[in-house]
Amino acid sequence: MTADRIDAAWADPKLANVIYHDWEASTYDHKWSISYDDRCIDYARDIFDEAVGGEPFETVESALEVGGGTGFFLLNLMQSGVAKRGTITDISAGMVAQAVHNGQALGLDVTGNVADVEFMPFDDGQFDLVVGHAFLHHIPDVDVALREIIRILKPGGRFVICGEPTRKGDFVARRLSHATWWAARRVATLPGVPSSWARSPEELEQSSREAALEAIVDLHTFDPDRLAAACMRAGAVDVRTATQELTAAWFGWPVRTFEAAVRPGALGWGWASFAYRTWQRLNALDRVVLSRVVPADVFYNVSVTGVRP
Ligand SMILES: C[S@@+](CC[C@H](N)C(=O)[O-])C[C@H]1O[C@@H](n2cnc3c(N)ncnc32)[C@H](O)[C@@H]1O
């Protein structure tokens, strides 16, 4: 990627999103420990079911994902039986190509479209279900995006958006991540650190140029009540929100940042298994115990769902 194009992206959040996510596309699944097996199928289905309030959800014919990245959410939801046909859209061509590749490898009926959620290239009322995960905080005009999502739904169709950062949750997670990245960079320069383990300072410096764009691709955090109000303003009914992950996010963010700072594969299976089991335990603590006593807007993730009347 040329330095000029990266410089231009500092004044253009959409170009920044394209560059940042094209850059991430081929390593994205590894960075975020995304898989297409029971672990992520269950995770995706659990947050979907929690968003829709635990009501049984009958398989629909056609679902579309906005800001779908490599397909983590829709591909795993399709494997859990949510939809028969899927369309994955994203503003990054690199992400769409990776999502279609992943879908085909799983034998799913999936197509991909490079599309900006603010200008969806679809007729009104085409889809039974629109889903999204961790994308809305990148969109300059959230109200326009929500109107587009509702416009392309059939009457009675539902949207389910999960994994968006809450204002308070993000404040804490971001500081923990920055501290971890700072520490990992310092450790990489210490004498005696095995070269097979740490990325070189040059490698870290180079990825830092694109990684720095994170400061402009992350545009919003959400207050759950305001997010629900925005969905209603956009025309949705039966809107509800839910929040997840408190201590799990405090653990997960630094772990993912640390993993990104070392050579891929250097930490091995033992580390991956420790990190996942710890995250699972903390997530259970958050759901079963802390959700009863801690205010909902302090949790890291917010989900929102609603229906086109
Ligand atoms: C954090 S990633 C999440 C990807 C995927 N949904 C997941 O959960 O793994 C956010 C995605 O939103 C996409 N995106 C950003 N701005 C967009 C826009 N205006 N329209 C459509 N997609 C966009 C990015 O390219 C990126 O793939």
The ligand as an SDF file (V2000), in Angstrom:
LIG
                    3D

 27 29  0  0  0  0  0  0  0  0999 V2000
  -14.8180   -5.0290   12.2350 C   0  0  0  0  0  0  0  0  0  0  0  0
  -15.1710   -5.5990   10.6250 S   0  0  0  0  0  0  0  0  0  0  0  0
  -16.4060   -6.8290   10.9780 C   0  0  0  0  0  0  0  0  0  0  0  0
  -16.4950   -7.8620    9.9290 C   0  0  0  0  0  0  0  0  0  0  0  0
  -17.4510   -9.0020   10.2330 C   0  0  0  0  0  0  0  0  0  0  0  0
  -18.8080   -8.5360   10.2880 N   0  0  0  0  0  0  0  0  0  0  0  0
  -17.0680   -9.6930   11.5140 C   0  0  0  0  0  0  0  0  0  0  0  0
  -17.7600   -9.5260   12.5150 O   0  0  0  0  0  0  0  0  0  0  0  0
  -16.0730  -10.4080   11.5170 O   0  0  0  0  0  0  0  0  0  0  0  0
  -16.1450   -4.2990    9.9270 C   0  0  0  0  0  0  0  0  0  0  0  0
  -16.4720   -4.5000    8.4720 C   0  0  0  0  0  0  0  0  0  0  0  0
  -17.3300   -3.4230    8.0350 O   0  0  0  0  0  0  0  0  0  0  0  0
  -16.9390   -3.0800    6.7250 C   0  0  0  0  0  0  0  0  0  0  0  0
  -17.4000   -1.7110    6.3990 N   0  0  0  0  0  0  0  0  0  0  0  0
  -16.8920   -0.5390    6.8270 C   0  0  0  0  0  0  0  0  0  0  0  0
  -17.5540    0.4950    6.3030 N   0  0  0  0  0  0  0  0  0  0  0  0
  -18.5220   -0.0340    5.5150 C   0  0  0  0  0  0  0  0  0  0  0  0
  -19.5470    0.5390    4.6990 C   0  0  0  0  0  0  0  0  0  0  0  0
  -19.7050    1.8460    4.5760 N   0  0  0  0  0  0  0  0  0  0  0  0
  -20.3720   -0.3050    4.0410 N   0  0  0  0  0  0  0  0  0  0  0  0
  -20.2100   -1.6480    4.1440 C   0  0  0  0  0  0  0  0  0  0  0  0
  -19.2640   -2.2470    4.8890 N   0  0  0  0  0  0  0  0  0  0  0  0
  -18.4270   -1.4550    5.5800 C   0  0  0  0  0  0  0  0  0  0  0  0
  -15.4390   -3.2170    6.7450 C   0  0  0  0  0  0  0  0  0  0  0  0
  -14.8630   -3.2850    5.4610 O   0  0  0  0  0  0  0  0  0  0  0  0
  -15.2580   -4.4710    7.5800 C   0  0  0  0  0  0  0  0  0  0  0  0
  -15.1710   -5.6330    6.8190 O   0  0  0  0  0  0  0  0  0  0  0  0
  1  2  1  0
  2  3  1  0
  2 10  1  0
  3  4  1  0
  4  5  1  0
  5  6  1  0
  5  7  1  0
  7  8  2  0
  7  9  1  0
 10 11  1  0
 11 12  1  0
 11 26  1  0
 12 13  1  0
 13 14  1  0
 13 24  1  0
 14 15  1  0
 14 23  1  0
 15 16  2  0
 16 17  1  0
 17 18  1  0
 17 23  2  0
 18 19  1  0
 18 20  2  0
 20 21  1  0
 21 22  2  0
 22 23  1  0
 24 25  1  0
 24 26  1  0
 26 27  1  0
M  CHG  2   2   1   9  -1
M  END
$$$$
